[in-house]
Amino acid sequence: MTACIVGWAHSTFGKLDAETVESLIVRVANGALADSGLEAEDVDEIVLGHFNAGFSAQDFTASLVLQASPDLRFKPATRVENACATGSAAIHQGMRAIAAKAARVVLVVGVEQMTTTPGPEIGKNLLKASYVREEADIEGGFAGIFGKIAGLYFQKYGDQSDALAMIAAKNHKNGVGNPYAQMRKDLGFEFCRTESAKNPFVAGPLKRTDCSLVSDGAAAIVLADVETALQLDKAVAFRAAEHVQDFLPMSKRDILKFEGCSVAWKKALTNAGVALSDLSFVETHDCFTIAELIEYEAMGLVPEGQGAKAIKEGWTEKTGRLPINPSGGLKAKGHPVGATGVSMHALTAMQLTGSAGDIQVKDARLGGIFNMGGAAVANYVSILERIK
């Protein structure tokens, strides 16, 4: 335990035409500092998570965080990227600075603005997170990649359309209570299960309701060493923080196993000294419903091929044995790529401090997070616990 989250801020996610990458960064940076009770001058290092890949014309963005306060000028600031796990990559860099005693306080910001990009370009930009040599021509962009995964899963384990629709319906129901979510509407199982003009097939067996939303948004957290954190109003500690990187080409892996996710979870649970059953809830990377289904298996909730059991028996509902995505997940909240990992950590900290409002999980004590880059390539697991 070397670092704690001591403050956070979160923009709404969605189509934010009046915002820019810069304005989003500035808003959440100032918000997180204010929430922590620290000042800009107290910050020792800044880390920005920003995927970009063509979404923003401004591709050198680390110093935009300095726009939040003149007192941030001359602080070291670095931008990091690890596909859809960019936000968690930024957090890990901040934690390493604290562990190395190079910093006491680190400001971490995650941001993306995607909706100002034309539709076809969005797909091309996102495919830059695939193995371009083999996968760039898959029809449907990243939806096509996960549509292919879903098709292979269905071939091996049978049609899972009911389970995927139940996951989508669960997450949309949860998202109603999340003030930051892009879509706050309970769509219901029947709508998610049925093909329609409003819910067409997008790729393979995946319908529109199986796919996370293209979003703009930002989130920020303030990290501090334990000694500093205990002097502040609140402190949410990392019991574990694991990063596992797998091969980029899907052709080099059994893509139905999400082995990097599994290894990251095993390492995190071992290092935290807890079992999966000890967790109060998990925020997991449901970029597509098939991803959440396979993640049930990879985290050890159910055996391989039995992911449907967890959702059909209600285990992952907000009041179930292990609530999954009480925030609504990427499915309802939206997925501004660089912001997602930071958002997951901020919302988990809210849960553990009892400040999550209508998405609050009762008696939340230990929170798990899984943030994924690409198709189970970059795998980050955190286990958080409030210590003050």
N, C-alpha and C positions, 0 to 999 in steps of 0.2 A: 504494500500500500504506500505509494509515493505521492499520489496526487488526489485532489478532491475537486469536485465541481462546487463553486461557491456563489455562482450567479449565472443567470441565463436570460435570453430574450428570443422572441420568435415572431416573425411577421406572419400575416396570413399567407397562405399559398393559393395560387390561382393565376388568372390572367390579370396582371398588374400593369396596365398600360401607362399609368401615371408615374411608375417607378423606373429607375435605371439600376444597373448593377451597383453603381456607386451609392445611390440613395438608399438602397436596401442594406448595403454593408454598413453605412453610417448609422442608420436607425438601430439595427440590432447590436452593433458594437457599443453604442452609447447606452442602450437599454440594458445590456448584460452587465456593464460596469456599474450602472446605477443600482441594479438589483443586488450586486455583490457587496455594495458598500465601499468599494475601492474606487480610487481615482485613476484617471489615465496615466498620471505620473508614476503610479505604483506598478504599472505593467513593465515586465522585463523583456518580453518577447511576444511577437504577433505571428499567428499562423492563419493563412487564408486557404480554405478549400474551395476551389473553383475549377470545375471540369472544363468548361468552355467548348472546346472542339469545334469552334466555328459559330457558336451561338452569339458571342459578343465580338464586336470589332476590336474592342480593347482587350488585348491578350496579355498584358503585363499589369496585373491587378493587385499584387500584394500591397503596394503603397497606397491604394485607395482607402485602406483601413485608417491611415493617418488623417484622412479627411474628417474623421470623427472628433478629433481634438488636436490642437497644436502641441499638447503635451505628449503626444505619441511620436512626434518628430524625432528622428535619429534612433528610434528603437529598431532592433533587428526584426524584419518582416519577410516572411517567405510564403510563396504560394505552393501548395502541393496538389497532386492529382493522382487518383487511383480509380478511374472510371466511376461507377455509381457508389463506390465506397470512399469517395474523395473526402467527405466530411469526417469519417472515422480516421482516415489517414492523417488529416490535419490534427485531430485530437491526439493521436499517438505521437506525432512529432512534438506537440506541446508537452505531453507527459514525459517524453525522453529528456527534454530540456530540464524539466524539474528533477527527474531521477539523477541526471548528471550534475545537479546543483549549479547549472548554468543559468537558472531562472527560479524565482520563487512564485511569480505570477505570470501566467500566459493567457493572452486573449486569443480565442479561437473563433473564427467566423466561417460559416459555409454559405455559399450563395450561388444562384443560377437564375438567369432570365432566358427562357426558352420560347415563350409564346410570340415574340416579335419576329421569329424566324418562320419563313414559309414552310408549309407542311412537308413537302418532299425533301427539303433540306434538313428538317428535324430528323427524319429517318436516316439520312446519310450521316449526319453528325453523330447520332447515337451508335451507328454501326462502326464507328471508329473505335469503339470499345470491344469489338469482336476481333477475331484473327482474320484480318482483311484478306490475306492471301487465299484463304479457303472459304470464308463465310460472308464476304461483302456482297455477294450476288444473291444471297438468300432473299426471296421475295417477301416484302412486308417489314423489312428492317428488323429491329430487335424483337418485335412481335412475331416475326417470321421465325426467328431463332427459337423463341420459347414455344411457338406453335409446333415446331418440329419436335422439341422436347416432349410436349404434351402428347403429340401423336405417337411417339415411341413408347411413352409411358402407358398410353391406352392399349397399344398393341401387346405390351407385356403383362399388364395387370387388369385389363378390361376397361370399359367405358367409365370414366370418372366425372362425367358431365354434372351429375347431381352434386358431387362433393365440391367441384369447383364453384358451382352456383351458390352453394351454402357458404363457402368461404367469402365470396363476393358480397353476399347478403349480410353476413356477420359484420364484415368490415364497414360496409355502408351504414349499417345500423349503429355501430359504435361511433362512426364519424359524425353523426348528428350532434353529439354533445361536444365536439371539438371546435372551439371558436377559430382555430387556425386552419381548419380543413377547407379544401377547395370545393368539395361536394358534401353538403350536409343534408343528405336526403336518404331516407330509408327506402331502398328500391324493392326490397322483398325478394324471396326466393323465386317466385314464379317469373318475375320480370327477368331476373338474372339467368334463369334456366332456359327461357324461351327465346328462340331466334325471332327477331322482329325488325321492322324498319329502324327502330331506335336502338336495337341491340343486335346488329348483324354480326356474322362471322367475320373475323379480322384476319386470322391466320390459323390454318389447321383447325383443331376443335375449339380454339379460343374465340370468344365473342368479345364485343366491346367492353362488357362488364367484367371481363377477365383481365383487363389491361389497366395499368396505372395511368394517371393523367399527366399530360404535358403541363408543366407548371413554372411559374416564377415564384421566388421566395428566398428568404434568408433566415438563419438562426445563428446564435452566438452563445458561447459559454465562457466563463472565466474559470481557469484552473489555478489552483494554488497548492503549495506543499502543505503537508498535514499540519505542521506547526502554525503556519499562517492561517490556514482554514479554521482551526479550532478557536481562533481569536475573533472570528466573524460570526454573523448571525446564523448561518447554516452551512453544513458541509456534507456533501454526498461523495463517499469514497469509492474508489475502484477496488473491489475485492479481486478482480482479475481483468486483464485486457490483453487479448490474444489476436494475433494477425497471422494468417496462413495464406500463402500465395500458391496457386496451382498452375498447371500448364495453361497457356492461352488457347491453343487449338482444341476444339471439342473432340477432334479425331484422336487425340492422345489420351482421352479419358472415357470412363463410363459415365456419360452425361446424366444418367438417371440416378446417380448415387450422391452427387454433391459432396464428394469426399473431403474437399477442403473445408466445407462448412462443418462436417462431422468432426474432423481433426481439431478445428478451432474450438468447438464446443467442449470436446473432451479435455483439451488443455485448460480451458477456462474453468470448468467445473472442478478439475483436480486442483488447480492452483488456488481457487477460492475456498476449497475444502467443503464444498456443498454438492448436493445432488440436484438434478433437474427438478425433482419434486419439491425441493426447498424454495424454489423461486415463486414469487407472488404473481408474476406476469412476465411476458416476453413481448418486446417489440421486434418483429422480424421483417425481413426484406421481401415484401409481397409485390415486387414489380409486376408480376403476373400471378394469377391464382395458382397456377401449376407450381410456381416457385414455393409458395407457402406450403402447399401440400407436400412437396418433397422435403422441405425444411423440417416438417414434423418428424420425418423419418431420420434425417441427418442429425437432429438434435437429440435423438434417442427417445422421443415420446412414444413412438410406435416402431415396429420392425419395418424393414424395407417392403414396399409394396402395399402397406396397410395404412397409408396416410389418411385415407377416407374415414377410417374408424374414428380418428380423433375428432373430426368435425361432425360426423353423423351422430356420435354419442354425446355431443355437447361439451367435450372436454375443453375446447378452446374458446368457448363463449366467455363473455365478460364475467359471468358468475360460475364458470366451470372450474375444473381442477387445476388448469393452467391457462388463464386468459391469454390469448394471443392477439396482439394489435388492438388493445383497448382504445387507442387513439384513432382507429379507423385505418391505420396502416397507410402505405403508399397508395393503396387502392382508392381510399376516400380522401385522404389528406392531400394527395398530390406528390409529385416526385421531381422537384427542382434538383437536378443531380448533385451538384456540389453541396447543397444544403441538407440533404436527407440524413446523413450520418449525424450531423450536429443536432438536427431536429430530434432524432431518436434519443439522443443523450439528454437534451433539454427536457423533453416530455417525460422521460424516465425519472429525472431528478424531481420534476413536479409531482409525479406519483409518490415518490418516496418521502417527500416533504408534506404530503397531504394537501397540495395546492393545485390539483389537477381538475377541480371543478366537476363538471358533469361526466367526465371520462374517468373519474377516480375509481381505482380498484380498492375495495375495502381492505383495510389493514395491510396495505402494501409495505413490505419490509425489504425484500430482495428483488431487484429487477434485472432481467436479462435482455441483451440487445444483440441482434445479428444484422449486420450491414454487409451487403455483397456488391462487388464490382464485376461487371460482365456476367457471364453464365457460370457462376460459382468459381470465379478465378481469384479475385481478391476477397478474402473472408475475414471479417472482424467480429469478434465476440467480446462484449463487456458484461461484467456482473457488478452491479452498483448497490451500495448500502448506505443509508444515512447514518452518520456518526455524530452529527450535531444538528 
